[in-house]
């Protein structure tokens, strides 16, 4: 694959519930501490290479940010690093918490 895919909130919730999925949160640390999708990993410029080295490149990866904009370029970055199945969460965490307000 040469490009990431977009995924809706509902489709991502179904995917998370039905299979093993990696979740990457690219928001700032303070926002992550206030709430994030369960099992998500906070990724920034400091730890991204460590994350990539330890990741299963074949496992689906969902990337999210605040509103679904920055996650698109981050998702494309992960594709370029060799991940096979990468998604950008449409609407980001702000949309997620409107539907699923009980987040970690």
Buried (B, 14 or more C-beta within 10 A) or exposed (E): EEEBBBBBBEBBBEBBEEEEBBBBBBBEEEBBEEBBBEEBBBBEEEEBEEBBEEBEBEEBBBBBBBBBEBBBEBBBBBBEBEBEBBBBBBBBBEBBBEEBEEEE
